[in-house]
Amino acid sequence: MGARGGEAEAEAARVAKGGGGGGRGGGAGGMRLFSPEYYALCAGGGMLAAGATHLAITPLDVLKVNMQVNPMKYTSIYSGLNILVKEEGASSLWRGWAGKFFGYGVQGGCKFGLYEYFKKKYSDVLVDRNKSTIYFLSSASAQIIADVALCPFESVKVRVQTQPMFAKGLVDGFPRVYATEGLSGFYRGLLPLWGRNLPFSMLMFSTFEHSVDILYKNVIQKKKEDCSTLQELGATCLAGYISGAVGTIVSNPADNIVSSLYNKKARNIVDAVKSIGFRGLFTRSLPVRITLVGPVITMQWFFYDTIKILTGLPTSGGLPRELEEIDI
């Protein structure tokens, strides 16, 4: 009797949260998991989450890029911000905001939406493979496409942030890059961008997935569908911060190379590595990147999963076949 009563209480909690036949599994208006509408919502949620969070940290991103290009001048977060404001005014901290908002919005839409899509496809095909393999393949496939979309925006953004006379923003920056360097000017940093973002994305998504799994099993000690909304978003935020910190350390060398190439501090990747130095690849701008990336990734996952909850969908984490087994 006690066990049946506990099951009834759990079911009542799911219904109260929006569970049941047409709720958190079916989504608002009858939306089903892994339908075209579901992937479109994930892409839209990723676009809003990534665009908004990257826009919010534009001043720190401006500082980060300048620290990478001129480390002798911009030696710390505090002194670097002071130098930028004194020499170029407070408005300089918002240079490249459009590239951050639109570029990373487009990238976020591709990254999150396609990750969900590829995770479903790989999960169906690689039934006997472990979870990490599916997470790595899904995130890598999504990130390759997402960076192709981001690269032109990143090309203009970095120049605007470090070369005050180059352009004011995207509107005049895009034609200037094309006029001086042609189409290749937008993609000269694509390989190091992949070098930065592929390992970051693979580790970020995989770490997030495994962290969510550990949190529900060992900390919350409940199944996701039995948790409150607050517990679910708490798990999302903690897993998001952990995943962002891990990805940042691994991707730092390529991030330094991207900034060096776009600002013509080096002719190619080999020259960039030589000029920065092996130690500098891992340490230059790392403190400011950790300050940036941890909270940004946390807020991205928070906004992304909040959008899912508001539309009646389950929060992120877990293989598609596991979600399909949940009777909701």
ABEGO torsion letter per residue (X at the ends): XAAAAAAAAAAAAAAAAGBEAABAAAEBGGBBBGBAAAAAAAAAAAAAAAAAAAAAAAAAAAAAAAAAABAAABABAAAAAAAAAAAAEAAAAABGAAAAAAAAAAAAAAAAAAAAAAAAAAAAABAABBAAAAAAAAAAAAAAAAAAAAAAAAAAAAAAAABAAABABAAAAAAAAAAAAEAAAAAAAAAAAAAAAAAAAAAAAAAAAAAAAAAAAAAAGBBAAABBAAAAAAAAAAAAAAAAAAAAAAAAAAAAAAAAAAAGABABAAAAAAAAEAAAAAABGAAAAAAAAAAAAAAAAAAAAAAAAAAGBBBBEEBAAAAAABBX
